Amino acid sequence: MDSISSRIATELGVRPQQVSATIALLDEGATVPFIARYRKEVTGSLDDTQLRNLEERLRYLRELDERRTSILSSIEEQGKLTPELQQAIIQADTKTRLEDLYLPYKKKRRTKGQIALEAGLGELADLLFNDPSYDPHTEATRFIDTESGFADEKAVLEGAKYILMERFAEDATLLQRLRSMLQQDALLSARVIAGKETEAAKFTDYFEHDEPFNAVPSHRALAIFRGRNEGFLNVSLTLGDATPNRMHPCEFVIAEHFDIKNHDRPADPWLAEVVRWTWRIKLSSHLETDLFGQLREAAESEAIHVFARNLNDLLLAAPAGPRCTLGIDPGLRTGCKIAVVDATGKVLDTATVYPHAPHNKWDETLTTLAQLCKKHQVELIAIGNGTGSRESDRLAIELVKLLPELKMNKVMVSEAGASVYSASELAAQEFPDLDVSLRGAVSIARRLQDPLAELVKIDPKAIGVGQYQHDVSQAQLARSLDAVVEDCVNAVGVDVNTASSALLARISGLNTTLAKNIVAYRDENGAFANRTALKKVPRLGEKTFELAAGFLRVMNGENPLDGSGVHPESYPVVTRIAQDTQRDIRSLIGDSAFLRQLDPKQFTDETYGLPTVTDILQELDKPGRDPRPEFKTAAFQEGVESLKDLKLGMSLEGVITNVTNFGAFVDIGVHQDGLVHISAMSENFVKDPYQVVKAGDIVKVKVMDVDIPRARIALSMRMSDVPGEKPKAPTREQRTRNTPHSERHTKQDKPAASNGAMAALFANAKKLKKK
């Protein structure tokens, strides 16, 4: 068995030494952001994506090794560990294979087969299996034993049958063959449960649904499983049907595996029945459950990947910047909650106004808002996109016109998770004297200024950019999303003198306790003058300082490098650069023309390699550079505020809110996101919607269909599409234009058809299924 390092290296396409070095760093407590940014020489410049994949595989393979050790120990204690079995267990490369091998030795409740073995029927089972020329009925009479519960010939043969059934069902090689065949050739079938057609309306697409098991996309698998879990769908695996003249394909494999054939010998019909019962009683439901579990696991992993990708884009959305902002948390009957925050996010003023029905205090509201805007010199208006948002958008339009001298801009902001934050313990600590309803308005204003700084305060699962997020493993989802948040926060870096404890807690090496200690120390002693002062924070030791310092910025501090991404351990390199070029460090920073003339190789040594020096020069060029894009906003069309205002063929501007495997959802300002299906995203073939758009992108779309009862909007990003007409399928050239060469298939690429009896069996089974 290859070492863990070798296996991961092969999977990632990197050298084993890179993996071994990374594992050592992780085991020492280093974080992925720290390793990716400041240990490139050690890892051979593995990026954060590779490191996250490595970390996940390392966790899986170590769990596999722990389970392997436990299984070997258990079988050895039973005195049944043979050299062949030991080797097979050592070579097992998945948890499924490992459990298959362990199945015969796993402690279980007494079965019918075990009871028969205890009664001495193993001899009969072996006799009939090894030599079918013996007559089962004749031989069975020798084993009749009333005291053991086998009082007649029928009971004896039944017991012998269960012995073989359990032996067959625990054969790891057979299980692997059957599992592979089902994965390749089975159909996933879904049917609506009779009488629940009305209740199950949202699962209409799966009322009578069949598709190849190995081609079910993750979103469809999760939808089907949700329908089953809610009691609306029956879901099964199908692979041909047994007929009077032909065995089920899986029964054929079982018989072939144990060399059971019909030569008209006395025991052949009995053995055929053993095979049939092995499949139908022992293996059919077991393998179906097993494969459904694997499908769900794969679908969950893909859904989590989609969620993580969308969250990354949302967290790294363009910040509007440090400008005084008025936040509006829209409402109708309960009124609009208003909060004004300054450039640093500090709350300056709050109010509750009632401009909309049933109160209709429009003019009074305008007066109140105008006074607030003039008093605090508001530059931005952030409007939550919930109920009443379009009505509040009109209010903002009038407010901007009323105060042209302020040159204010209005922006619609996603309020997903704002209510969760408002009622959280963190919000209560931040605003102990502020009403819960007003905290949402503060959050909306702040997330326009800096989405990352505000969204880290909210449980990522509440931000609303997932795909079937409630149907997946919550532990795995939380782990993945936490990793995304950590990567995003550290990619941007934070100002240690202004960051909240929630933001600081996401910095490499820090945790909630240390983040609170930093804020408490800052409140008590004033702003940090330099990075070194962080070592005075209680419980922040040398190791933590090493992991965190490069991502914590001290702006306008004593050392100009403290405001950059240069790690303190690398300051000597900058000093040497300054000395060799006879320049002051402050004059080096930002002098792009001069820095680009320097050769990084001149400043490398045994401690600082080329990747580190190259990064340092880039950081000096643009210290503390923000990887986020420039701030832009979408303009929703006036007069389009609800589904009823939409007209087929209408062209609108919108914002991508969520990207899934089957398309992208777009906010067009009607309180219900529309879907651009993957087939309508481009004139060319699109394999992955993420190749075309990402969360936060501003796009132009055309309305193709509006289903008001089901609140569904179909959109297209192809302006040539006509509602009601079937879209033109992409040409062969268009299909291949966006498809990587390695993924393009020709007729020669298709696997050769299976030969022999099995191929004919499958072909006939599928024909029968179609009939």
FITORKOL-518572 format. One record per residue (C-alpha): residue in three letters; x, y, z. Coordinates in steps of 0.001 Angstrom, whole numbers. Layout:
> ALA,X,Y,Z
...
END
This chain:
> MET,0,0,0
> ASP,1406,3382,-972
> SER,2031,5884,1800
> ILE,-525,8617,2428
> SER,1903,11195,1005
> SER,2381,9189,-2195
> ARG,-1353,8642,-2670
> ILE,-2218,12309,-2197
> ALA,683,13354,-4435
> THR,-632,11129,-7228
> GLU,-4168,12475,-6831
> LEU,-3032,16123,-6854
> GLY,-387,15647,-9526
> VAL,2447,16969,-7344
> ARG,5636,15527,-5824
> PRO,5442,13366,-2667
> GLN,8014,15664,-1040
> GLN,5630,18607,-1415
> VAL,2871,16640,283
> SER,5117,15368,3085
> ALA,6357,18889,3805
> THR,2799,20249,3873
> ILE,1584,17472,6179
> ALA,4423,18290,8567
> LEU,3400,21964,8615
> LEU,-275,21098,9189
> ASP,655,18733,12005
> GLU,2678,21534,13624
> GLY,-490,23653,13699
> ALA,120,25844,10656
> THR,-3000,27054,8825
> VAL,-3675,26747,5107
> PRO,-3601,30549,4495
> PHE,-241,30812,6293
> ILE,1264,27864,4400
> ALA,-35,29111,1041
> ARG,1288,32627,1563
> TYR,4462,32297,3608
> ARG,5818,28766,3139
> LYS,6035,28497,-654
> GLU,9649,27295,-587
> VAL,8697,24447,1731
> THR,5636,23259,-251
> GLY,6888,23995,-3745
> SER,4325,26822,-4084
> LEU,1174,24749,-3607
> ASP,-1791,27141,-3803
> ASP,-4649,27392,-1311
> THR,-6988,25208,-3408
> GLN,-4424,22414,-3602
> LEU,-3750,22759,108
> ARG,-7445,22527,1001
> ASN,-7821,19402,-1147
> LEU,-4709,17950,461
> GLU,-6055,18702,3935
> GLU,-9406,17030,3153
> ARG,-7802,13906,1659
> LEU,-5374,13691,4566
> ARG,-8318,13648,6973
> TYR,-10077,10902,4971
> LEU,-6995,8690,4577
> ARG,-6054,8983,8235
> GLU,-9591,7993,9220
> LEU,-9249,5070,6778
> ASP,-5984,3986,8419
> GLU,-7519,4213,11896
> ARG,-10408,2036,10792
> ARG,-7994,-389,9090
> THR,-6015,-793,12325
> SER,-9208,-1366,14303
> ILE,-10453,-4025,11856
> LEU,-7130,-5883,11791
> SER,-7108,-5925,15581
> SER,-10691,-7204,15772
> ILE,-10140,-10064,13306
> GLU,-6841,-11012,14936
> GLU,-8563,-11247,18334
> GLN,-11015,-13691,16745
> GLY,-8069,-15800,15531
> LYS,-9249,-15553,11916
> LEU,-6644,-13208,10388
> THR,-4953,-15044,7518
> PRO,-1986,-13567,5579
> GLU,-4211,-13221,2494
> LEU,-6949,-11390,4398
> GLN,-4409,-9159,6108
> GLN,-2926,-8187,2750
> ALA,-6368,-7491,1280
> ILE,-7235,-5223,4226
> ILE,-3906,-3401,3940
> GLN,-4513,-2862,200
> ALA,-8113,-1588,658
> ASP,-8200,1984,-641
> THR,-11735,3033,307
> LYS,-13909,2754,3401
> THR,-16470,763,1401
> ARG,-13914,-1887,395
> LEU,-12649,-2072,3963
> GLU,-16137,-2657,5364
> ASP,-16848,-5311,2705
> LEU,-13781,-7269,3843
> TYR,-14761,-6919,7491
> LEU,-18394,-7948,6963
> PRO,-17956,-11710,7669
> TYR,-16113,-10956,10922
> LYS,-18242,-8122,12213
> LYS,-20051,-8847,15453
> LYS,-23748,-9167,14741
> ARG,-26872,-10627,16263
> ARG,-27448,-14356,15726
> THR,-28711,-14997,12225
> LYS,-30608,-17922,10729
> GLY,-27383,-19036,9091
> GLN,-25464,-18988,12365
> ILE,-28217,-20970,14104
> ALA,-28039,-23544,11290
> LEU,-24264,-23745,11608
> GLU,-24563,-24328,15339
> ALA,-26942,-27198,14546
> GLY,-24293,-28790,12321
> LEU,-25918,-27986,8961
> GLY,-22700,-26523,7555
> GLU,-21709,-30021,6469
> LEU,-24898,-30340,4378
> ALA,-24468,-26884,2849
> ASP,-20868,-27643,1844
> LEU,-21818,-31066,471
> LEU,-24550,-29717,-1855
> PHE,-22479,-26705,-2884
> ASN,-19341,-28742,-3702
> ASP,-21149,-31633,-5388
> PRO,-24661,-30890,-6746
> SER,-25015,-34525,-7797
> TYR,-26231,-35318,-4276
> ASP,-29982,-35193,-3786
> PRO,-30866,-32426,-1280
> HIS,-33986,-34176,6
> THR,-32222,-37455,611
> GLU,-29238,-35866,2322
> ALA,-31392,-33566,4443
> THR,-32988,-36484,6287
> ARG,-29645,-37224,7964
> PHE,-29664,-33801,9678
> ILE,-33167,-33724,11120
> ASP,-32889,-32715,14800
> THR,-36034,-31715,16658
> GLU,-34163,-30365,19666
> SER,-32162,-27916,17481
> GLY,-35321,-26650,15805
> PHE,-34862,-28512,12523
> ALA,-37679,-31009,12830
> ASP,-38189,-31896,9172
> GLU,-36519,-32025,5798
> LYS,-37865,-28612,4741
> ALA,-36431,-26857,7820
> VAL,-33051,-28534,7328
> LEU,-32763,-27423,3692
> GLU,-33907,-23948,4692
> GLY,-31113,-23767,7277
> ALA,-28477,-24970,4805
> LYS,-29754,-22401,2308
> TYR,-29287,-19562,4802
> ILE,-25740,-20709,5530
> LEU,-24803,-20359,1855
> MET,-26805,-17157,1425
> GLU,-24900,-15462,4245
> ARG,-21595,-16803,2940
> PHE,-22341,-15495,-556
> ALA,-23587,-12116,731
> GLU,-20372,-11565,2706
> ASP,-17990,-12265,-179
> ALA,-16091,-8979,-637
> THR,-15064,-9696,-4232
> LEU,-18655,-10496,-5240
> LEU,-19927,-7326,-3547
> GLN,-17378,-5296,-5472
> ARG,-18452,-6877,-8786
> LEU,-22148,-6314,-8160
> ARG,-21614,-2773,-6944
> SER,-19553,-1902,-10035
> MET,-22148,-3425,-12365
> LEU,-25007,-1534,-10748
> GLN,-23059,1717,-10790
> GLN,-22438,1285,-14496
> ASP,-25717,-170,-15773
> ALA,-28531,463,-13290
> LEU,-31269,3055,-13629
> LEU,-32360,5387,-10838
> SER,-36143,5214,-10878
> ALA,-38528,7560,-9073
> ARG,-42312,7249,-8912
> VAL,-44877,9391,-7135
> ILE,-46648,7651,-4262
> ALA,-50253,7068,-5273
> GLY,-52659,9612,-3844
> LYS,-49980,12237,-3119
> GLU,-49841,13872,-6553
> THR,-51258,17190,-5322
> GLU,-49105,17448,-2205
> ALA,-46017,16527,-4205
> ALA,-46526,19199,-6874
> LYS,-42994,20594,-6487
> PHE,-41624,17159,-7409
> THR,-43666,16847,-10605
> ASP,-40539,16328,-12680
> TYR,-39898,13059,-10824
> PHE,-43368,11509,-10808
> GLU,-42238,8979,-13448
> HIS,-38522,9415,-13816
> ASP,-35751,7062,-14983
> GLU,-32144,7870,-15766
> PRO,-28779,6094,-15730
> PHE,-27504,5902,-12163
> ASN,-23996,6901,-13189
> ALA,-25231,10075,-14896
> VAL,-27474,11574,-12188
> PRO,-26281,15145,-11483
> SER,-25914,16189,-7861
> HIS,-28817,18642,-7779
> ARG,-31229,16077,-9243
> ALA,-30068,13363,-6838
> LEU,-30648,15631,-3852
> ALA,-34071,16686,-5157
> ILE,-35136,13051,-5621
> PHE,-33870,12051,-2182
> ARG,-35687,15023,-654
> GLY,-38905,13872,-2339
> ARG,-38393,10406,-887
> ASN,-37604,11711,2595
> GLU,-40726,13898,2577
> GLY,-42846,10853,1730
> PHE,-43800,11801,-1840
> LEU,-41589,9561,-3983
> ASN,-40644,5905,-4158
> VAL,-37047,5606,-5333
> SER,-35292,2429,-6457
> LEU,-32453,980,-8522
> THR,-33557,-1135,-11486
> LEU,-31506,-3407,-13715
> GLY,-33659,-5632,-15861
> ASP,-36398,-7840,-14420
> ALA,-36458,-11536,-13555
> THR,-38618,-13598,-15925
> PRO,-39666,-17280,-15920
> ASN,-36984,-18035,-18497
> ARG,-34157,-15738,-17411
> MET,-32359,-14844,-14221
> HIS,-31998,-11279,-12981
> PRO,-28615,-9914,-14183
> CYS,-27313,-9749,-10614
> GLU,-28355,-13346,-9965
> PHE,-26374,-14289,-13077
> VAL,-23272,-12631,-11612
> ILE,-23714,-14419,-8262
> ALA,-24081,-17787,-9991
> GLU,-21100,-17124,-12238
> HIS,-18957,-15985,-9297
> PHE,-19541,-19250,-7407
> ASP,-19546,-21398,-10560
> ILE,-23138,-22492,-10037
> LYS,-24536,-23946,-13275
> ASN,-27617,-25922,-14264
> HIS,-26554,-29345,-15524
> ASP,-29793,-31047,-14465
> ARG,-28183,-32461,-11340
> PRO,-30351,-33094,-8259
> ALA,-29075,-30085,-6262
> ASP,-28978,-27582,-9177
> PRO,-32555,-26250,-8623
> TRP,-31873,-25873,-4899
> LEU,-28620,-23953,-5585
> ALA,-30462,-21746,-8087
> GLU,-32917,-20914,-5322
> VAL,-29994,-20077,-2990
> VAL,-28672,-17663,-5640
> ARG,-32100,-16080,-6169
> TRP,-32682,-15623,-2436
> THR,-29151,-14280,-1929
> TRP,-29913,-11469,-4344
> ARG,-33504,-10738,-3378
> ILE,-33282,-11224,403
> LYS,-29691,-10414,1267
> LEU,-28091,-8190,-1363
> SER,-30677,-6248,-3336
> SER,-31751,-3799,-640
> HIS,-28273,-3782,948
> LEU,-26533,-2702,-2271
> GLU,-29312,-273,-3148
> THR,-28908,1407,239
> ASP,-25131,1350,-160
> LEU,-25185,2895,-3645
> PHE,-27799,5461,-2677
> GLY,-25502,6403,181
> GLN,-22576,6817,-2205
> LEU,-24700,8865,-4608
> ARG,-25914,11085,-1789
> GLU,-22371,11504,-491
> ALA,-21094,12521,-3938
> ALA,-24083,14825,-4456
> GLU,-23548,16408,-1042
> SER,-19864,16971,-1785
> GLU,-20749,18687,-5048
> ALA,-23481,20772,-3378
> ILE,-21036,21822,-666
> HIS,-18490,22728,-3344
> VAL,-21097,24882,-5103
> PHE,-22059,26577,-1839
> ALA,-18415,27219,-956
> ARG,-17709,28698,-4371
> ASN,-20687,31050,-4170
> LEU,-19805,32046,-617
> ASN,-16266,32856,-1734
> ASP,-17599,35183,-4448
> LEU,-20037,36839,-2061
> LEU,-17409,37426,630
> LEU,-14967,38825,-1922
> ALA,-17598,41075,-3520
> ALA,-16508,44638,-4214
> PRO,-16718,46892,-1138
> ALA,-18268,50345,-1572
> GLY,-15603,51588,807
> PRO,-15455,53762,3942
> ARG,-18293,56166,3208
> CYS,-21125,57378,5407
> THR,-24071,55089,4635
> LEU,-27800,55089,5353
> GLY,-29196,51561,5648
> ILE,-32858,50789,5004
> ASP,-34347,47510,6221
> PRO,-37644,47643,4266
> GLY,-41010,46787,5737
> LEU,-44668,47543,5023
> ARG,-46966,47233,8010
> THR,-44119,47299,10555
> GLY,-42353,50206,8852
> CYS,-38832,50653,7473
> LYS,-35962,50493,9942
> ILE,-33286,53127,9327
> ALA,-29657,53272,10489
> VAL,-26902,55734,9580
> VAL,-23305,54548,10032
> ASP,-20127,56559,9541
> ALA,-17172,55606,7330
> THR,-15900,53167,9982
> GLY,-19308,51520,10477
> LYS,-20073,53272,13767
> VAL,-23804,53821,14311
> LEU,-24647,57550,14228
> ASP,-28444,57565,14131
> THR,-31482,55299,13876
> ALA,-35171,55729,13094
> THR,-38329,53876,12112
> VAL,-40460,55342,9318
> TYR,-43765,54311,7716
> PRO,-43813,55422,4069
> HIS,-45742,52463,2633
> ALA,-49248,51043,2928
> PRO,-51136,50855,5196
> HIS,-49551,53930,6858
> ASN,-48602,55898,3686
> LYS,-46531,58538,5507
> TRP,-44481,59204,2390
> ASP,-43780,62927,2723
> GLU,-43141,62689,6460
> THR,-40621,59903,5783
> LEU,-38837,61922,3099
> THR,-38462,64812,5515
> THR,-37040,62566,8236
> LEU,-34577,60876,5878
> ALA,-33491,64163,4325
> GLN,-32696,65553,7756
> LEU,-30609,62482,8591
> CYS,-28730,62623,5278
> LYS,-27897,66323,5618
> LYS,-26949,65994,9285
> HIS,-24442,63198,8649
> GLN,-23486,63984,5030
> VAL,-24609,60576,3774
> GLU,-22947,59339,577
> LEU,-24558,55929,91
> ILE,-28037,54471,602
> ALA,-28182,50688,1144
> ILE,-31619,49102,628
> GLY,-32312,45552,1797
> ASN,-33824,43418,-969
> GLY,-36633,41875,1097
> THR,-40356,42671,1283
> GLY,-41001,46315,424
> SER,-37598,46772,-1232
> ARG,-38861,48113,-4564
> GLU,-41197,50542,-2824
> SER,-38236,51643,-678
> ASP,-36134,51913,-3832
> ARG,-38608,54493,-5176
> LEU,-38308,56317,-1857
> ALA,-34528,56403,-2243
> ILE,-34841,57726,-5805
> GLU,-36888,60688,-4555
> LEU,-34482,61227,-1665
> VAL,-31491,61405,-4035
> LYS,-33359,63909,-6244
> LEU,-34312,65948,-3192
> LEU,-30666,66345,-2107
> PRO,-28573,66653,-5301
> GLU,-25794,68460,-3434
> LEU,-24932,65279,-1506
> LYS,-24417,63283,-4733
> MET,-25723,60145,-3049
> ASN,-25887,56707,-4704
> LYS,-28493,54066,-3850
> VAL,-27711,50352,-3961
> MET,-29888,47279,-3477
> VAL,-28177,44934,-992
> SER,-28881,41282,-196
> GLU,-30285,41088,3303
> ALA,-29886,37310,3570
> GLY,-28892,36494,7116
> ALA,-29462,40019,8461
> SER,-32286,38849,10728
> VAL,-30113,35964,11954
> TYR,-27368,38428,12867
> SER,-29832,40841,14533
> ALA,-30910,38218,17036
> SER,-27423,36788,17603
> GLU,-25335,37019,20743
> LEU,-22683,38916,18793
> ALA,-25183,41605,17758
> ALA,-26374,41889,21350
> GLN,-22772,42454,22452
> GLU,-22184,45033,19714
> PHE,-25461,46900,20251
> PRO,-26783,46133,23740
> ASP,-28960,49254,23748
> LEU,-30224,48971,20170
> ASP,-33562,47349,19347
> VAL,-33243,44014,17528
> SER,-35250,45325,14573
> LEU,-32799,48205,14027
> ARG,-29710,46005,14080
> GLY,-30691,44604,10676
> ALA,-30534,48087,9142
> VAL,-27033,48539,10581
> SER,-25956,45216,9071
> ILE,-27375,46177,5666
> ALA,-25498,49489,5675
> ARG,-22242,47904,6776
> ARG,-22356,45040,4282
> LEU,-22469,47622,1487
> GLN,-19362,49309,2892
> ASP,-17469,46051,3353
> PRO,-19309,42775,2641
> LEU,-16517,40625,4053
> ALA,-16244,42437,7387
> GLU,-19998,42206,7990
> LEU,-20824,38778,6570
> VAL,-18237,37024,8770
> LYS,-20563,37794,11699
> ILE,-23259,35562,10214
> ASP,-23356,31765,10098
> PRO,-22378,31065,6457
> LYS,-25329,28671,6115
> ALA,-27699,31617,6691
> ILE,-26316,33702,3826
> GLY,-28429,31841,1267
> VAL,-26130,30985,-1628
> GLY,-26316,27197,-1332
> GLN,-27788,24338,-3340
> TYR,-29909,21985,-1175
> GLN,-27799,23136,1785
> HIS,-30188,21674,4368
> ASP,-29964,18216,2777
> VAL,-26215,17759,3154
> SER,-23893,16748,5984
> GLN,-23972,19759,8260
> ALA,-20578,18946,9791
> GLN,-18891,18714,6391
> LEU,-20724,21835,5193
> ALA,-19639,23831,8236
> ARG,-16031,22675,7847
> SER,-15965,23639,4165
> LEU,-17627,27011,4667
> ASP,-15384,27874,7605
> ALA,-12398,27167,5357
> VAL,-13797,29536,2702
> VAL,-14329,32302,5240
> GLU,-10814,31794,6601
> ASP,-9287,31914,3114
> CYS,-11237,35041,2123
> VAL,-10464,36997,5297
> ASN,-6774,36198,5104
> ALA,-6606,36937,1368
> VAL,-7790,40479,2097
> GLY,-6137,40987,5509
> VAL,-7571,43151,8283
> ASP,-6722,46413,10020
> VAL,-5962,45292,13555
> ASN,-6963,48699,14933
> THR,-10492,48752,13472
> ALA,-11495,45104,12876
> SER,-14282,43548,14922
> SER,-13598,40499,17064
> ALA,-15679,38413,14600
> LEU,-13343,39406,11770
> LEU,-10176,38970,13805
> ALA,-11291,35480,14886
> ARG,-11018,34350,11253
> ILE,-7369,35375,10933
> SER,-4809,32596,10643
> GLY,-3792,31345,14095
> LEU,-6433,33304,16010
> ASN,-9653,32151,17651
> THR,-12621,33789,19351
> THR,-10833,34169,22685
> LEU,-7681,35724,21200
> ALA,-9769,38020,18981
> LYS,-11646,39311,22031
> ASN,-8333,39745,23868
> ILE,-6980,41854,20988
> VAL,-10065,44109,21026
> ALA,-9950,44401,24825
> TYR,-6245,45301,24758
> ARG,-6922,47858,22001
> ASP,-9780,49425,23963
> GLU,-7666,49651,27100
> ASN,-4315,50742,25652
> GLY,-5263,52507,22436
> ALA,-4334,51646,18856
> PHE,-1457,49266,18144
> ALA,1575,51258,16993
> ASN,3217,48253,15364
> ARG,2830,44524,14837
> THR,5287,43654,17582
> ALA,2917,45174,20135
> LEU,534,42281,19434
> LYS,2809,40075,21531
> LYS,1613,41991,24596
> VAL,-1926,40679,24105
> PRO,-2730,38020,26731
> ARG,-2282,34432,25450
> LEU,-910,35553,22072
> GLY,2389,33655,21959
> GLU,5216,33391,19442
> LYS,3607,30608,17386
> THR,313,32465,17134
> PHE,2157,35670,16225
> GLU,3991,33805,13449
> LEU,719,32478,11978
> ALA,-1270,35738,12290
> ALA,1103,38691,11917
> GLY,1293,38744,8119
> PHE,-2476,39055,7808
> LEU,-2894,41782,10446
> ARG,-2294,45336,9198
> VAL,-1208,48322,11278
> MET,-1993,51241,8997
> ASN,99,54428,9312
> GLY,2125,52824,12095
> GLU,5754,53210,13108
> ASN,6970,50692,10515
> PRO,5575,51161,6989
> LEU,5882,47399,6386
> ASP,3313,46757,9135
> GLY,634,48020,6759
> SER,1588,45482,4085
> GLY,1382,41752,3567
> VAL,5122,41339,4134
> HIS,5592,39004,7099
> PRO,7723,40368,9981
> GLU,10063,37387,9569
> SER,10899,38747,6101
> TYR,11615,42352,7108
> PRO,15395,41678,6871
> VAL,14962,41070,3122
> VAL,13376,44499,2671
> THR,16135,46077,4752
> ARG,18739,44432,2497
> ILE,16912,45629,-636
> ALA,16868,49171,746
> GLN,20549,49048,1662
> ASP,21680,47533,-1661
> THR,19710,50086,-3660
> GLN,20544,52960,-1282
> ARG,16867,53759,-841
> ASP,14742,54448,2214
> ILE,12118,51739,2851
> ARG,9277,54294,2731
> SER,10452,55531,-657
> LEU,10545,51969,-2008
> ILE,6885,51352,-1237
> GLY,4723,52077,-4260
> ASP,7605,52903,-6637
> SER,6452,50454,-9300
> ALA,8886,51484,-12018
> PHE,11902,51050,-9739
> LEU,10741,47797,-8134
> ARG,10080,46155,-11498
> GLN,13704,46752,-12472
> LEU,14969,44691,-9550
> ASP,15962,41048,-10017
> PRO,14475,38961,-7160
> LYS,17296,36427,-7468
> GLN,19779,39039,-6193
> PHE,18128,39019,-2768
> THR,17660,35296,-2203
> ASP,19681,33253,275
> GLU,19399,30020,2289
> THR,16531,31449,4349
> TYR,14540,33399,1758
> GLY,13884,31738,-1572
> LEU,12756,33150,-4909
> PRO,8974,32780,-4284
> THR,9232,34754,-1020
> VAL,11371,37543,-2495
> THR,9081,37790,-5549
> ASP,6041,38130,-3257
> ILE,7826,40787,-1193
> LEU,8571,42925,-4268
> GLN,4937,42613,-5414
> GLU,3743,43617,-1957
> LEU,6076,46648,-1881
> ASP,4638,47653,-5236
> LYS,1053,47580,-3920
> PRO,1182,47234,-142
> GLY,-1893,45668,1433
> ARG,-3411,45210,-2018
> ASP,-7068,44221,-1935
> PRO,-7893,41305,-4267
> ARG,-11542,42337,-4501
> PRO,-12939,43903,-7701
> GLU,-14037,47487,-8293
> PHE,-17437,48429,-6883
> LYS,-20317,48445,-9433
> THR,-24102,48311,-9080
> ALA,-27031,47033,-11130
> ALA,-29909,49281,-12169
> PHE,-33310,47636,-11723
> GLN,-35926,48748,-14233
> GLU,-38473,51223,-12877
> GLY,-42037,49940,-12799
> VAL,-40951,46297,-12553
> GLU,-41549,45436,-8914
> SER,-43427,42110,-8848
> LEU,-43977,39007,-10949
> LYS,-47125,40594,-12386
> ASP,-45044,43427,-13878
> LEU,-42924,41027,-15937
> LYS,-43656,40682,-19647
> LEU,-42321,37941,-21908
> GLY,-39370,39156,-23968
> MET,-38594,41986,-21536
> SER,-34853,42756,-21196
> LEU,-33678,43556,-17680
> GLU,-30501,44101,-15718
> GLY,-29920,41954,-12656
> VAL,-27410,40597,-10161
> ILE,-26301,36964,-9951
> THR,-27229,35768,-6461
> ASN,-26450,32061,-6691
> VAL,-24682,29760,-9155
> THR,-25646,26071,-9197
> ASN,-24743,23135,-11422
> PHE,-27911,23613,-13456
> GLY,-27779,27379,-13942
> ALA,-27705,30726,-12154
> PHE,-30283,32661,-10152
> VAL,-30660,36362,-10875
> ASP,-32194,39125,-8751
> ILE,-34139,41364,-11148
> GLY,-35903,43335,-8414
> VAL,-39227,41477,-8110
> HIS,-38653,39736,-4751
> GLN,-38187,36391,-6517
> ASP,-34963,35404,-8225
> GLY,-35256,34162,-11790
> LEU,-33370,31160,-13151
> VAL,-31102,31215,-16169
> HIS,-30818,27532,-17042
> ILE,-27377,26335,-18073
> SER,-28685,25862,-21626
> ALA,-29598,29575,-21856
> MET,-26374,31099,-20540
> SER,-24425,31414,-23767
> GLU,-24560,30879,-27508
> ASN,-21787,28332,-26955
> PHE,-22025,25076,-25033
> VAL,-21619,25569,-21273
> LYS,-20382,22631,-19187
> ASP,-20241,24569,-15908
> PRO,-22285,27738,-15220
> TYR,-19395,29031,-13132
> GLN,-17380,29332,-16354
> VAL,-19781,32102,-17377
> VAL,-20867,33928,-14212
> LYS,-20271,34117,-10482
> ALA,-22239,35472,-7529
> GLY,-22313,39271,-7580
> ASP,-21936,39654,-11350
> ILE,-24207,42159,-13103
> VAL,-25885,40625,-16146
> LYS,-28479,41445,-18786
> VAL,-31298,38893,-19120
> LYS,-34460,38329,-21105
> VAL,-37739,37109,-19557
> MET,-38686,33787,-21174
> ASP,-41486,32517,-18919
> VAL,-43334,33560,-15748
> ASP,-45202,31023,-13616
> ILE,-46999,33141,-11012
> PRO,-48707,30274,-9084
> ARG,-45355,28548,-8522
> ALA,-43408,31840,-8288
> ARG,-40948,30796,-11004
> ILE,-39227,32985,-13549
> ALA,-37316,31578,-16522
> LEU,-34647,33911,-17901
> SER,-32112,33784,-20704
> MET,-28777,35505,-21135
> ARG,-29069,34969,-24903
> MET,-30746,38065,-26260
> SER,-31572,36221,-29505
> ASP,-33905,33772,-27704
> VAL,-37619,34254,-28323
> PRO,-40189,33319,-25621
> GLY,-42316,30384,-26723
> GLU,-39835,29205,-29334
> LYS,-37585,26214,-28764
> PRO,-34020,27488,-28360
> LYS,-31602,26451,-31079
> ALA,-29248,23709,-30001
> PRO,-25582,24720,-30200
> THR,-23673,23551,-33249
> ARG,-20898,20981,-32917
> GLU,-18355,23816,-33142
> GLN,-20152,25785,-30401
> ARG,-20413,22691,-28192
> THR,-16683,22047,-28354
> ARG,-15549,25673,-28229
> ASN,-15887,25905,-24436
> THR,-15091,22259,-23720
> PRO,-11509,21328,-22758
> HIS,-9864,19143,-25389
> SER,-9358,16327,-22893
> GLU,-13118,16179,-22265
> ARG,-14224,16069,-25900
> HIS,-15416,12661,-27009
> THR,-15618,11116,-30448
> LYS,-17164,7833,-31497
> GLN,-13798,6188,-30959
> ASP,-13793,7373,-27352
> LYS,-16819,5326,-26389
> PRO,-16033,2131,-24469
> ALA,-16242,-1035,-26509
> ALA,-19406,-3039,-26047
> SER,-19186,-5964,-23641
> ASN,-18733,-9336,-25268
> GLY,-20361,-12687,-24586
> ALA,-23298,-13873,-22563
> MET,-23284,-10991,-20087
> ALA,-23674,-8409,-22873
> ALA,-26622,-10326,-24300
> LEU,-28127,-10678,-20849
> PHE,-27942,-6925,-20178
> ALA,-29292,-6095,-23617
> ASN,-32291,-8391,-23137
> ALA,-32863,-7093,-19619
> LYS,-32961,-3507,-20847
> LYS,-35349,-4423,-23660
> LEU,-37624,-6063,-21110
> LYS,-37432,-2957,-18936
> LYS,-38468,-737,-21820
> LYS,-41440,-2962,-22561
END
